[in-house]
Amino acid sequence: MGEIVPWLVSAAVLAAVLGALAWLAARTRRRGVGQELMGPVDLIYRPHTHQINAEKRTHEERMEARPSADDNL
């Protein structure tokens, strides 16, 4: 019985750490914080994502600037 307890504690700690990381990942995706943190890493390992992110920002800015059809009434 004494041999099983350390393994159970290790498994519980590992499960807690993985659960916390999954929660943190979901939270950063919802809030959109991850882009600022992972931007330099993306530039190093995936340089094409910089261009894609720039196009997304440009598209979002264009969509915000458009007036709606109800504004003319």
Phi, psi and omega in degrees: 000322180293339180279337183277328185302313179299324178292321178293320178296317179298318179294322179293319179295316178299317178296321179294318179295315179295321176296319179295320178293321177295319178296316180296321178296317179295320181294316180292327177293319180295318183275346179075025183277335187298333183297318180291325181283322185264359181305309179297324179293320177297321179296325181284310188265335180221079185297335182290340181290335177298316179293319179296317179294323177295320178294322178297315179298318179297317180295318179295322178294322178294320181292326179288329185281343183286132174282152180279167181290336181283346181291336182279347185280000000 
